[in-house]
Amino acid sequence: MSLNATARTPQRLPSTPAGEPRRRLQPVTTTPARRKPKLAYALVALGGAMAIGAAQIGLSLAITQDSFVLAGLSAQQHELDLRTDALQEDLTGLSSPQSLATGAAALGMVVAGSPAYLRLSDGAVFGQGEGADGTSTIDPNGAGAVSNALLQNAIANGVADEQATTDAVTPPTAELPPAITDGLPSPTTR
């Protein structure tokens, strides 16, 4: 077999229909006329950009203001926490048995010697059926009393509160720093 027998014959492309004219290329002699940009589109774009910028500035100012408010509230919360701790210490000191015994003695209360019991079914009294006499068997402020730092602070605060109410009438005197005659004070090192 030969190559010629198996070779294919080239196919022709279909010709253009006779009804359509053939296009011809022509050089451009003038530039096409430009359309004027519409002023409305430019104004809308500019207004949108300004609105976005104003919104960003407004949000930034709001966030900054909120951070200052938050810092102020945090400082106030810290002060309130410290005040709560101080009041809790005072309450602990005032509710101690030593403080209650001292307060009862100051009011004239005395500790009874032995307890008495009343049976409700028949009204019988068991134990010492007498009231306590005018002297107490326990002295809360006696020689065996142990000092309590919480009570001292509470008493000092109570005295300071009473003085604050009396000092509210008189204006406080300003304490002036000591006069410096020989220069600034410095610590002695040797």
N, CA, C and O atoms as a DFTB+ gen file, in Angstrom:
760 C
 N C O
     1  1       0.798      -1.158       0.000
     2  2       0.000       0.000       0.000
     3  2       0.858       1.244       0.000
     4  3       1.947       1.299       0.571
     5  1       0.359       2.146      -0.608
     6  2       1.146       3.360      -0.728
     7  2       0.550       4.452       0.144
     8  3      -0.606       4.397       0.564
     9  1       1.362       5.412       0.387
    10  2       0.913       6.534       1.201
    11  2      -0.115       7.369       0.466
    12  3      -0.982       7.975       1.095
    13  1      -0.039       7.409      -0.783
    14  2      -0.975       8.228      -1.539
    15  2      -2.393       7.717      -1.420
    16  3      -3.343       8.500      -1.421
    17  1      -2.537       6.447      -1.319
    18  2      -3.870       5.892      -1.265
    19  2      -4.538       6.208       0.067
    20  3      -5.758       6.365       0.126
    21  1      -3.757       6.301       1.127
    22  2      -4.352       6.555       2.437
    23  2      -4.398       8.047       2.790
    24  3      -5.037       8.394       3.783
    25  1      -3.798       8.893       2.081
    26  2      -3.781      10.320       2.382
    27  2      -5.162      10.909       2.189
    28  3      -5.887      10.529       1.269
    29  1      -5.505      11.788       3.011
    30  2      -6.815      12.429       2.930
    31  2      -6.717      13.667       2.072
    32  3      -5.671      14.303       1.946
    33  1      -7.791      13.959       1.524
    34  2      -7.839      15.161       0.704
    35  2      -8.239      16.320       1.598
    36  3      -9.113      16.131       2.444
    37  1      -7.658      17.509       1.469
    38  2      -8.008      18.656       2.310
    39  2      -9.441      19.104       2.034
    40  3      -9.904      19.101       0.893
    41  1     -10.109      19.478       3.078
    42  2     -11.475      19.957       2.924
    43  2     -11.464      21.473       2.817
    44  3     -10.634      22.154       3.422
    45  1     -12.366      21.963       2.066
    46  2     -12.472      23.403       1.876
    47  2     -13.445      23.976       2.911
    48  3     -14.438      23.346       3.275
    49  1     -13.131      25.172       3.363
    50  2     -14.021      25.869       4.283
    51  2     -15.231      26.355       3.503
    52  3     -15.124      26.673       2.319
    53  1     -16.357      26.413       4.150
    54  2     -17.506      26.927       3.412
    55  2     -17.294      28.391       3.087
    56  3     -16.768      29.150       3.902
    57  1     -17.680      28.757       1.967
    58  2     -17.499      30.136       1.534
    59  2     -18.536      31.015       2.201
    60  3     -19.589      30.540       2.625
    61  1     -18.235      32.288       2.290
    62  2     -19.160      33.223       2.923
    63  2     -20.388      33.343       2.052
    64  3     -20.318      33.282       0.825
    65  1     -21.511      33.515       2.714
    66  2     -22.713      33.634       1.900
    67  2     -22.655      34.886       1.036
    68  3     -21.996      35.865       1.385
    69  1     -23.302      34.846      -0.014
    70  2     -23.243      35.933      -0.982
    71  2     -24.027      37.133      -0.502
    72  3     -23.813      38.233      -1.009
    73  1     -24.938      36.969       0.465
    74  2     -25.778      38.076       0.891
    75  2     -25.055      39.065       1.795
    76  3     -25.445      40.231       1.851
    77  1     -24.046      38.649       2.482
    78  2     -23.359      39.562       3.408
    79  2     -22.156      40.179       2.704
    80  3     -21.379      39.477       2.057
    81  1     -22.007      41.497       2.833
    82  2     -20.829      42.105       2.221
    83  2     -19.595      41.798       3.053
    84  3     -19.678      41.639       4.270
    85  1     -18.527      41.722       2.431
    86  2     -17.268      41.432       3.101
    87  2     -16.779      42.670       3.839
    88  3     -16.844      43.773       3.298
    89  1     -16.296      42.508       5.050
    90  2     -15.836      43.640       5.853
    91  2     -14.451      44.061       5.401
    92  3     -13.595      43.250       5.049
    93  1     -14.284      45.329       5.430
    94  2     -12.984      45.854       5.064
    95  2     -12.458      46.712       6.202
    96  3     -13.237      47.418       6.842
    97  1     -11.219      46.675       6.459
    98  2     -10.583      47.478       7.489
    99  2     -10.295      48.862       6.937
   100  3      -9.831      49.030       5.809
   101  1     -10.596      49.873       7.800
   102  2     -10.333      51.236       7.383
   103  2      -9.563      51.941       8.488
   104  3      -9.787      51.645       9.662
   105  1      -8.687      52.838       8.166
   106  2      -7.946      53.579       9.189
   107  2      -8.860      54.595       9.876
   108  3      -9.777      55.142       9.263
   109  1      -8.588      54.835      11.167
   110  2      -9.361      55.799      11.941
   111  2      -8.746      57.166      11.698
   112  3      -7.557      57.384      11.928
   113  1      -9.567      58.061      11.239
   114  2      -9.045      59.385      10.936
   115  2      -9.318      60.373      12.049
   116  3      -8.543      61.314      12.220
   117  1     -10.389      60.204      12.819
   118  2     -10.712      61.121      13.930
   119  2     -10.986      60.301      15.182
   120  3     -11.346      59.126      15.115
   121  1     -10.807      60.942      16.307
   122  2     -11.111      60.267      17.584
   123  2     -12.599      60.374      17.861
   124  3     -13.229      61.376      17.522
   125  1     -13.158      59.349      18.474
   126  2     -14.594      59.438      18.755
   127  2     -14.869      60.506      19.810
   128  3     -14.016      60.772      20.656
   129  1     -16.006      61.095      19.770
   130  2     -16.374      62.163      20.709
   131  2     -16.588      61.561      22.100
   132  3     -17.268      60.546      22.252
   133  1     -16.000      62.199      23.102
   134  2     -16.159      61.737      24.486
   135  2     -17.468      62.255      25.049
   136  3     -17.937      63.349      24.734
   137  1     -18.039      61.400      25.911
   138  2     -19.237      61.849      26.587
   139  2     -18.839      62.606      27.840
   140  3     -17.867      62.245      28.502
   141  1     -19.574      63.642      28.166
   142  2     -19.289      64.411      29.365
   143  2     -19.691      63.585      30.588
   144  3     -20.755      62.965      30.593
   145  1     -18.833      63.572      31.639
   146  2     -19.246      62.856      32.848
   147  2     -20.426      63.586      33.497
   148  3     -20.493      64.816      33.500
   149  1     -21.315      62.825      34.022
   150  2     -22.497      63.415      34.642
   151  2     -22.120      63.955      36.024
   152  3     -21.461      63.268      36.803
   153  1     -22.526      65.146      36.315
   154  2     -22.223      65.813      37.568
   155  2     -22.919      65.117      38.743
   156  3     -22.397      65.098      39.858
   157  1     -24.057      64.566      38.493
   158  2     -24.800      63.897      39.562
   159  2     -24.028      62.686      40.091
   160  3     -23.992      62.461      41.301
   161  1     -23.414      61.907      39.203
   162  2     -22.643      60.743      39.651
   163  2     -21.448      61.165      40.505
   164  3     -21.130      60.517      41.503
   165  1     -20.802      62.234      40.115
   166  2     -19.649      62.724      40.872
   167  2     -20.086      63.200      42.252
   168  3     -19.411      62.935      43.247
   169  1     -21.216      63.904      42.313
   170  2     -21.694      64.391      43.601
   171  2     -22.122      63.242      44.520
   172  3     -21.882      63.291      45.726
   173  1     -22.746      62.224      43.959
   174  2     -23.142      61.066      44.760
   175  2     -21.909      60.353      45.306
   176  3     -21.884      59.969      46.475
   177  1     -20.890      60.173      44.474
   178  2     -19.661      59.506      44.929
   179  2     -18.964      60.330      46.010
   180  3     -18.509      59.781      47.014
   181  1     -18.880      61.644      45.808
   182  2     -18.240      62.513      46.796
   183  2     -19.035      62.527      48.105
   184  3     -18.449      62.478      49.186
   185  1     -20.367      62.594      48.011
   186  2     -21.209      62.565      49.213
   187  2     -21.077      61.243      49.959
   188  3     -21.036      61.233      51.189
   189  1     -21.011      60.133      49.239
   190  2     -20.830      58.829      49.877
   191  2     -19.503      58.735      50.608
   192  3     -19.437      58.216      51.722
   193  1     -18.439      59.237      49.979
   194  2     -17.122      59.213      50.627
   195  2     -17.116      60.074      51.882
   196  3     -16.529      59.696      52.896
   197  1     -17.771      61.235      51.815
   198  2     -17.826      62.111      52.992
   199  2     -18.667      61.473      54.103
   200  3     -18.328      61.604      55.280
   201  1     -19.753      60.786      53.748
   202  2     -20.579      60.118      54.762
   203  2     -19.807      58.994      55.441
   204  3     -19.907      58.822      56.656
   205  1     -19.043      58.232      54.677
   206  2     -18.226      57.164      55.262
   207  2     -17.179      57.742      56.201
   208  3     -16.961      57.216      57.292
   209  1     -16.522      58.837      55.775
   210  2     -15.515      59.484      56.633
   211  2     -16.131      60.022      57.914
   212  3     -15.554      59.871      58.991
   213  1     -17.307      60.652      57.807
   214  2     -17.975      61.185      59.003
   215  2     -18.386      60.055      59.937
   216  3     -18.280      60.194      61.156
   217  1     -18.850      58.949      59.390
   218  2     -19.235      57.808      60.224
   219  2     -18.016      57.243      60.957
   220  3     -18.113      56.886      62.132
   221  1     -16.880      57.160      60.280
   222  2     -15.660      56.652      60.930
   223  2     -15.214      57.584      62.050
   224  3     -14.818      57.121      63.120
   225  1     -15.274      58.887      61.814
   226  2     -14.872      59.843      62.849
   227  2     -15.830      59.759      64.034
   228  3     -15.395      59.774      65.186
   229  1     -17.132      59.671      63.756
   230  2     -18.115      59.570      64.829
   231  2     -17.928      58.317      65.666
   232  3     -18.002      58.377      66.893
   233  1     -17.684      57.175      65.016
   234  2     -17.451      55.936      65.755
   235  2     -16.170      56.013      66.574
   236  3     -16.114      55.510      67.697
   237  1     -15.149      56.638      66.018
   238  2     -13.887      56.779      66.745
   239  2     -14.084      57.628      68.000
   240  3     -13.574      57.295      69.070
   241  1     -14.830      58.731      67.861
   242  2     -15.089      59.583      69.031
   243  2     -15.940      58.853      70.067
   244  3     -15.709      58.995      71.267
   245  1     -16.911      58.082      69.616
   246  2     -17.759      57.341      70.553
   247  2     -16.947      56.297      71.312
   248  3     -17.128      56.131      72.518
   249  1     -16.070      55.606      70.630
   250  2     -15.240      54.592      71.278
   251  2     -14.282      55.247      72.272
   252  3     -14.062      54.723      73.364
   253  1     -13.713      56.391      71.894
   254  2     -12.804      57.094      72.791
   255  2     -13.547      57.569      74.032
   256  3     -13.045      57.426      75.147
   257  1     -14.740      58.131      73.850
   258  2     -15.535      58.585      74.984
   259  2     -15.892      57.418      75.896
   260  3     -15.832      57.539      77.119
   261  1     -16.260      56.296      75.304
   262  2     -16.594      55.121      76.101
   263  2     -15.393      54.618      76.893
   264  3     -15.549      54.133      78.013
   265  1     -14.202      54.730      76.323
   266  2     -13.022      54.272      77.060
   267  2     -12.759      55.171      78.272
   268  3     -12.333      54.684      79.319
   269  1     -13.010      56.484      78.137
   270  2     -12.838      57.372      79.286
   271  2     -13.889      57.080      80.360
   272  3     -13.579      57.071      81.551
   273  1     -15.113      56.846      79.939
   274  2     -16.172      56.511      80.894
   275  2     -15.837      55.199      81.600
   276  3     -16.016      55.080      82.812
   277  1     -15.348      54.215      80.839
   278  2     -14.982      52.930      81.424
   279  2     -13.840      53.080      82.423
   280  3     -13.855      52.448      83.480
   281  1     -12.851      53.911      82.099
   282  2     -11.732      54.131      83.030
   283  2     -12.226      54.797      84.311
   284  3     -11.789      54.436      85.404
   285  1     -13.128      55.761      84.187
   286  2     -13.684      56.410      85.372
   287  2     -14.480      55.451      86.231
   288  3     -14.370      55.460      87.457
   289  1     -15.284      54.621      85.581
   290  2     -16.072      53.650      86.334
   291  2     -15.186      52.590      86.986
   292  3     -15.488      52.120      88.083
   293  1     -14.103      52.214      86.322
   294  2     -13.173      51.248      86.918
   295  2     -12.509      51.839      88.165
   296  3     -12.360      51.149      89.174
   297  1     -12.112      53.109      88.097
   298  2     -11.505      53.761      89.259
   299  2     -12.516      53.862      90.404
   300  3     -12.176      53.640      91.566
   301  1     -13.765      54.199      90.059
   302  2     -14.799      54.288      91.078
   303  2     -15.069      52.920      91.697
   304  3     -15.274      52.821      92.907
   305  1     -15.072      51.875      90.891
   306  2     -15.282      50.523      91.409
   307  2     -14.143      50.116      92.343
   308  3     -14.372      49.469      93.364
   309  1     -12.907      50.501      91.985
   310  2     -11.758      50.188      92.837
   311  2     -11.900      50.886      94.194
   312  3     -11.646      50.279      95.235
   313  1     -12.307      52.165      94.181
   314  2     -12.489      52.891      95.436
   315  2     -13.602      52.254      96.270
   316  3     -13.481      52.136      97.489
   317  1     -14.667      51.853      95.617
   318  2     -15.768      51.213      96.348
   319  2     -15.354      49.858      96.916
   320  3     -15.787      49.478      98.003
   321  1     -14.510      49.128      96.175
   322  2     -14.006      47.856      96.698
   323  2     -13.153      48.072      97.943
   324  3     -13.264      47.324      98.914
   325  1     -12.300      49.102      97.914
   326  2     -11.476      49.405      99.090
   327  2     -12.353      49.813     100.272
   328  3     -12.113      49.400     101.406
   329  1     -13.365      50.622      99.997
   330  2     -14.282      51.062     101.067
   331  2     -15.035      49.853     101.633
   332  3     -15.224      49.752     102.845
   333  1     -15.462      48.944     100.762
   334  2     -16.158      47.739     101.214
   335  2     -15.260      46.889     102.100
   336  3     -15.701      46.377     103.129
   337  1     -13.998      46.737     101.701
   338  2     -13.065      45.963     102.522
   339  2     -12.870      46.601     103.895
   340  3     -12.834      45.903     104.909
   341  1     -12.744      47.945     103.926
   342  2     -12.560      48.630     105.210
   343  2     -13.794      48.473     106.090
   344  3     -13.675      48.238     107.292
   345  1     -14.976      48.601     105.495
   346  2     -16.198      48.438     106.287
   347  2     -16.372      46.999     106.763
   348  3     -16.882      46.764     107.858
   349  1     -15.953      46.044     105.951
   350  2     -16.039      44.637     106.355
   351  2     -15.103      44.364     107.534
   352  3     -15.448      43.604     108.439
   353  1     -13.912      44.987     107.524
   354  2     -13.000      44.840     108.662
   355  2     -13.608      45.435     109.920
   356  3     -13.522      44.844     110.996
   357  1     -14.229      46.618     109.787
   358  2     -14.872      47.241     110.946
   359  2     -16.006      46.370     111.474
   360  3     -16.171      46.220     112.684
   361  1     -16.779      45.803     110.567
   362  2     -17.886      44.940     110.981
   363  2     -17.372      43.685     111.681
   364  3     -17.959      43.232     112.664
   365  1     -16.285      43.129     111.177
   366  2     -15.703      41.944     111.810
   367  2     -15.237      42.275     113.221
   368  3     -15.452      41.496     114.149
   369  1     -14.599      43.431     113.382
   370  2     -14.135      43.829     114.710
   371  2     -15.286      44.094     115.661
   372  3     -15.232      43.698     116.826
   373  1     -16.329      44.761     115.178
   374  2     -17.449      45.100     116.053
   375  2     -18.319      43.891     116.389
   376  3     -19.005      43.887     117.411
   377  1     -18.297      42.868     115.536
   378  2     -19.115      41.681     115.826
   379  2     -18.328      40.604     116.574
   380  3     -18.837      39.502     116.778
   381  1     -17.122      40.903     116.976
   382  2     -16.341      39.918     117.741
   383  2     -16.927      39.787     119.151
   384  3     -17.549      40.723     119.653
   385  1     -16.730      38.638     119.785
   386  2     -17.265      38.453     121.147
   387  2     -16.713      39.470     122.137
   388  3     -17.422      39.898     123.048
   389  1     -15.461      39.857     121.966
   390  2     -14.859      40.834     122.881
   391  2     -15.569      42.179     122.768
   392  3     -15.835      42.833     123.777
   393  1     -15.872      42.588     121.544
   394  2     -16.563      43.854     121.343
   395  2     -17.986      43.801     121.886
   396  3     -18.461      44.763     122.490
   397  1     -18.659      42.683     121.670
   398  2     -20.018      42.552     122.188
   399  2     -20.025      42.568     123.718
   400  3     -20.904      43.182     124.322
   401  1     -19.052      41.897     124.352
   402  2     -18.973      41.882     125.818
   403  2     -18.668      43.274     126.352
   404  3     -19.231      43.676     127.370
   405  1     -17.792      44.014     125.692
   406  2     -17.463      45.372     126.117
   407  2     -18.679      46.273     125.985
   408  3     -18.961      47.076     126.874
   409  1     -19.405      46.141     124.868
   410  2     -20.610      46.945     124.675
   411  2     -21.689      46.614     125.689
   412  3     -22.378      47.510     126.176
   413  1     -21.843      45.327     126.015
   414  2     -22.839      44.924     127.012
   415  2     -22.467      45.468     128.387
   416  3     -23.340      45.919     129.129
   417  1     -21.181      45.429     128.737
   418  2     -20.744      45.966     130.033
   419  2     -20.952      47.471     130.086
   420  3     -21.297      48.013     131.136
   421  1     -20.748      48.150     128.964
   422  2     -20.949      49.602     128.945
   423  2     -22.429      49.946     129.124
   424  3     -22.753      51.005     129.661
   425  1     -23.329      49.064     128.681
   426  2     -24.760      49.296     128.853
   427  2     -25.269      48.860     130.226
   428  3     -26.443      49.053     130.542
   429  1     -24.391      48.272     131.043
   430  2     -24.770      47.854     132.393
   431  2     -25.254      46.421     132.466
   432  3     -25.796      46.016     133.494
   433  1     -25.082      45.656     131.436
   434  2     -25.500      44.253     131.467
   435  2     -24.458      43.437     132.227
   436  3     -23.269      43.754     132.197
   437  1     -24.904      42.400     132.897
   438  2     -24.004      41.540     133.660
   439  2     -24.219      40.100     133.233
   440  3     -25.269      39.750     132.694
   441  1     -23.212      39.265     133.478
   442  2     -23.285      37.847     133.171
   443  2     -23.838      37.142     134.394
   444  3     -23.351      37.328     135.509
   445  1     -24.848      36.341     134.176
   446  2     -25.454      35.606     135.294
   447  2     -24.529      34.464     135.701
   448  3     -23.724      33.990     134.900
   449  1     -24.652      34.022     136.966
   450  2     -23.798      32.958     137.474
   451  2     -24.096      31.614     136.845
   452  3     -23.239      31.054     136.163
   453  1     -25.270      31.090     137.053
   454  2     -25.622      29.783     136.496
   455  2     -26.968      29.937     135.787
   456  3     -27.812      30.726     136.211
   457  1     -27.160      29.189     134.721
   458  2     -28.394      29.355     133.964
   459  2     -29.582      28.684     134.658
   460  3     -29.410      27.770     135.465
   461  1     -30.760      29.142     134.338
   462  2     -31.991      28.543     134.834
   463  2     -32.835      28.177     133.630
   464  3     -32.809      28.849     132.600
   465  1     -33.601      27.069     133.786
   466  2     -34.423      26.575     132.678
   467  2     -35.868      26.507     133.126
   468  3     -36.151      26.241     134.294
   469  1     -36.767      26.743     132.212
   470  2     -38.188      26.703     132.488
   471  2     -38.805      25.590     131.658
   472  3     -38.656      25.557     130.436
   473  1     -39.512      24.663     132.342
   474  2     -40.204      23.601     131.621
   475  2     -41.615      24.113     131.357
   476  3     -42.346      24.453     132.287
   477  1     -41.989      24.165     130.081
   478  2     -43.241      24.782     129.684
   479  2     -44.457      23.917     130.001
   480  3     -45.555      24.448     130.171
   481  1     -44.291      22.615     130.085
   482  2     -45.456      21.752     130.314
   483  2     -46.100      21.997     131.688
   484  3     -47.325      22.019     131.801
   485  1     -45.286      22.179     132.717
   486  2     -45.862      22.398     134.042
   487  2     -45.371      23.695     134.694
   488  3     -45.795      24.010     135.805
   489  1     -44.478      24.464     134.027
   490  2     -44.012      25.743     134.554
   491  2     -42.970      25.612     135.635
   492  3     -42.761      26.563     136.388
   493  1     -42.298      24.465     135.749
   494  2     -41.279      24.264     136.780
   495  2     -39.982      24.937     136.360
   496  3     -39.631      24.919     135.181
   497  1     -39.257      25.537     137.322
   498  2     -37.981      26.219     137.088
   499  2     -36.876      25.322     137.623
   500  3     -36.917      24.881     138.771
   501  1     -35.884      25.058     136.771
   502  2     -34.731      24.256     137.168
   503  2     -33.513      25.151     137.213
   504  3     -33.343      25.983     136.322
   505  1     -32.671      25.019     138.197
   506  2     -31.476      25.832     138.344
   507  2     -31.721      26.963     139.309
   508  3     -32.679      26.928     140.082
   509  1     -30.864      27.969     139.275
   510  2     -30.974      29.112     140.167
   511  2     -32.131      29.981     139.676
   512  3     -32.060      30.512     138.568
   513  1     -33.121      30.131     140.415
   514  2     -34.309      30.851     139.989
   515  2     -34.280      32.311     140.326
   516  3     -35.337      32.933     140.431
   517  1     -33.124      32.880     140.500
   518  2     -33.003      34.288     140.877
   519  2     -32.351      35.069     139.748
   520  3     -31.655      34.488     138.915
   521  1     -32.564      36.355     139.712
   522  2     -31.906      37.220     138.739
   523  2     -30.468      37.478     139.151
   524  3     -30.088      37.236     140.297
   525  1     -29.682      37.963     138.228
   526  2     -28.275      38.253     138.523
   527  2     -28.191      39.517     139.351
   528  3     -28.994      40.435     139.190
   529  1     -27.195      39.555     140.253
   530  2     -27.012      40.782     141.022
   531  2     -26.282      41.823     140.177
   532  3     -26.019      41.550     139.006
   533  1     -25.957      42.948     140.679
   534  2     -25.400      44.070     139.926
   535  2     -23.956      43.913     139.508
   536  3     -23.442      44.777     138.796
   537  1     -23.260      42.834     139.920
   538  2     -21.861      42.661     139.526
   539  2     -21.740      41.489     138.562
   540  3     -22.421      40.473     138.704
   541  1     -20.881      41.647     137.604
   542  2     -20.685      40.610     136.597
   543  2     -19.543      39.694     137.010
   544  3     -18.599      40.121     137.674
   545  1     -19.638      38.451     136.616
   546  2     -18.570      37.499     136.928
   547  2     -17.417      37.604     135.939
   548  3     -16.337      37.069     136.190
   549  1     -17.633      38.285     134.819
   550  2     -16.592      38.435     133.785
   551  2     -16.391      39.913     133.517
   552  3     -17.345      40.663     133.310
   553  1     -15.114      40.320     133.524
   554  2     -14.784      41.695     133.187
   555  2     -14.122      41.689     131.808
   556  3     -12.979      41.245     131.697
   557  1     -14.793      42.164     130.748
   558  2     -14.212      42.095     129.409
   559  2     -13.015      43.018     129.222
   560  3     -12.208      42.805     128.318
   561  1     -12.892      44.028     130.054
   562  2     -11.771      44.966     129.927
   563  2     -10.756      44.799     131.048
   564  3      -9.954      45.699     131.293
   565  1     -10.780      43.677     131.721
   566  2      -9.905      43.461     132.873
   567  2      -8.478      43.135     132.470
   568  3      -8.064      43.343     131.330
   569  1      -7.738      42.618     133.445
   570  2      -6.316      42.331     133.244
   571  2      -6.104      41.194     132.256
   572  3      -5.068      41.144     131.594
   573  1      -7.055      40.289     132.142
   574  2      -6.890      39.152     131.235
   575  2      -7.339      39.444     129.806
   576  3      -7.274      38.559     128.953
   577  1      -7.788      40.656     129.530
   578  2      -8.288      40.984     128.187
   579  2      -7.121      41.096     127.204
   580  3      -6.063      41.638     127.526
   581  1      -7.337      40.580     126.023
   582  2      -6.332      40.644     124.958
   583  2      -6.726      41.774     124.021
   584  3      -7.887      41.896     123.630
   585  1      -5.749      42.597     123.666
   586  2      -6.071      43.724     122.787
   587  2      -6.431      43.212     121.395
   588  3      -5.905      42.198     120.936
   589  1      -7.313      43.912     120.749
   590  2      -7.801      43.526     119.427
   591  2      -7.581      44.711     118.492
   592  3      -8.170      45.776     118.675
   593  1      -6.734      44.514     117.495
   594  2      -6.406      45.614     116.586
   595  2      -7.628      46.056     115.793
   596  3      -7.761      47.238     115.476
   597  1      -8.524      45.125     115.467
   598  2      -9.728      45.501     114.732
   599  2     -10.624      46.392     115.576
   600  3     -11.280      47.296     115.057
   601  1     -10.651      46.134     116.885
   602  2     -11.461      46.986     117.751
   603  2     -10.847      48.373     117.877
   604  3     -11.573      49.367     117.916
   605  1      -9.537      48.455     117.940
   606  2      -8.887      49.761     118.046
   607  2      -9.177      50.601     116.804
   608  3      -9.443      51.799     116.905
   609  1      -9.125      49.960     115.622
   610  2      -9.426      50.696     114.386
   611  2     -10.879      51.150     114.364
   612  3     -11.177      52.267     113.941
   613  1     -11.789      50.282     114.821
   614  2     -13.207      50.642     114.816
   615  2     -13.468      51.772     115.796
   616  3     -14.236      52.688     115.501
   617  1     -12.831      51.712     116.963
   618  2     -13.011      52.777     117.946
   619  2     -12.426      54.077     117.423
   620  3     -13.028      55.141     117.572
   621  1     -11.249      53.991     116.808
   622  2     -10.630      55.194     116.248
   623  2     -11.494      55.767     115.133
   624  3     -11.634      56.985     115.022
   625  1     -12.077      54.900     114.304
   626  2     -12.961      55.379     113.232
   627  2     -14.217      56.011     113.820
   628  3     -14.703      57.015     113.301
   629  1     -14.749      55.434     114.897
   630  2     -15.932      56.002     115.537
   631  2     -15.632      57.370     116.112
   632  3     -16.444      58.287     115.985
   633  1     -14.467      57.524     116.748
   634  2     -14.064      58.819     117.284
   635  2     -13.827      59.796     116.147
   636  3     -14.194      60.967     116.250
   637  1     -13.210      59.326     115.055
   638  2     -12.951      60.205     113.920
   639  2     -14.264      60.648     113.285
   640  3     -14.378      61.791     112.842
   641  1     -15.271      59.752     113.233
   642  2     -16.567      60.129     112.677
   643  2     -17.243      61.180     113.544
   644  3     -17.854      62.117     113.029
   645  1     -17.135      61.025     114.877
   646  2     -17.725      62.020     115.770
   647  2     -17.017      63.357     115.630
   648  3     -17.662      64.406     115.641
   649  1     -15.687      63.330     115.498
   650  2     -14.940      64.571     115.320
   651  2     -15.255      65.206     113.975
   652  3     -15.277      66.432     113.858
   653  1     -15.501      64.383     112.955
   654  2     -15.827      64.921     111.633
   655  2     -17.144      65.670     111.681
   656  3     -17.307      66.677     110.992
   657  1     -18.099      65.188     112.492
   658  2     -19.374      65.900     112.584
   659  2     -19.211      67.212     113.336
   660  3     -19.865      68.199     112.998
   661  1     -18.340      67.242     114.363
   662  2     -18.119      68.498     115.075
   663  2     -17.228      69.426     114.280
   664  3     -17.368      70.645     114.384
   665  1     -16.315      68.888     113.487
   666  2     -15.429      69.723     112.680
   667  2     -16.130      70.278     111.456
   668  3     -15.611      71.183     110.801
   669  1     -17.293      69.754     111.141
   670  2     -18.013      70.257     109.971
   671  2     -18.449      71.698     110.199
   672  3     -18.627      72.455     109.245
   673  1     -18.620      72.078     111.468
   674  2     -19.029      73.439     111.772
   675  2     -17.850      74.387     111.628
   676  3     -18.004      75.484     111.091
   677  1     -16.668      73.983     112.101
   678  2     -15.484      74.835     112.024
   679  2     -14.697      74.504     110.770
   680  3     -14.544      73.328     110.438
   681  1     -14.195      75.508     110.063
   682  2     -13.423      75.225     108.852
   683  2     -12.077      74.596     109.214
   684  3     -11.474      74.974     110.218
   685  1     -11.598      73.642     108.410
   686  2     -10.305      73.009     108.708
   687  2      -9.159      73.987     108.467
   688  3      -9.196      74.812     107.555
   689  1      -8.142      73.864     109.317
   690  2      -6.970      74.712     109.145
   691  2      -6.016      74.018     108.188
   692  3      -5.823      72.805     108.260
   693  1      -5.429      74.784     107.307
   694  2      -4.498      74.218     106.330
   695  2      -3.150      73.994     107.001
   696  3      -2.606      74.895     107.639
   697  1      -2.621      72.794     106.852
   698  2      -1.313      72.502     107.405
   699  2      -0.267      72.891     106.383
   700  3      -0.272      72.399     105.254
   701  1       0.612      73.757     106.774
   702  2       1.654      74.218     105.875
   703  2       2.886      73.339     106.027
   704  3       3.168      72.852     107.121
   705  1       3.616      73.132     104.951
   706  2       4.851      72.353     105.077
   707  2       5.873      73.130     105.887
   708  3       5.789      74.354     105.990
   709  1       6.847      72.416     106.468
   710  2       7.861      73.128     107.258
   711  2       8.702      74.037     106.362
   712  3       8.924      73.758     105.184
   713  1       9.153      75.115     106.957
   714  2       9.953      76.074     106.200
   715  2      11.334      75.487     105.895
   716  3      11.939      74.824     106.738
   717  1      11.806      75.735     104.713
   718  2      13.127      75.246     104.316
   719  2      14.102      76.420     104.436
   720  3      14.058      77.369     103.653
   721  1      14.985      76.331     105.441
   722  2      15.930      77.423     105.659
   723  2      17.321      77.079     105.151
   724  3      18.046      77.958     104.684
   725  1      17.697      75.814     105.239
   726  2      19.048      75.423     104.835
   727  2      19.025      74.562     103.573
   728  3      19.920      73.736     103.393
   729  1      18.066      74.719     102.719
   730  2      18.002      73.901     101.521
   731  2      17.031      72.750     101.709
   732  3      16.295      72.693     102.694
   733  1      17.039      71.856     100.775
   734  2      16.131      70.721     100.818
   735  2      16.635      69.666     101.813
   736  3      17.839      69.421     101.887
   737  1      15.740      69.047     102.570
   738  2      16.176      68.012     103.514
   739  2      16.653      66.780     102.753
   740  3      16.080      66.410     101.728
   741  1      17.692      66.158     103.258
   742  2      18.230      64.947     102.642
   743  2      18.548      63.952     103.758
   744  3      18.855      64.342     104.884
   745  1      18.469      62.667     103.429
   746  2      18.750      61.664     104.458
   747  2      20.236      61.598     104.785
   748  3      21.079      61.871     103.930
   749  1      20.550      61.238     106.010
   750  2      21.927      61.056     106.418
   751  2      22.348      59.630     106.103
   752  3      21.697      58.675     106.526
   753  1      23.440      59.488     105.358
   754  2      23.857      58.155     104.950
   755  2      24.989      57.600     105.784
   756  3      25.133      56.380     105.866
   757  1      25.805      58.445     106.411
   758  2      26.913      57.961     107.246
   759  2      26.976      58.737     108.526
   760  3      27.841      58.479     109.362
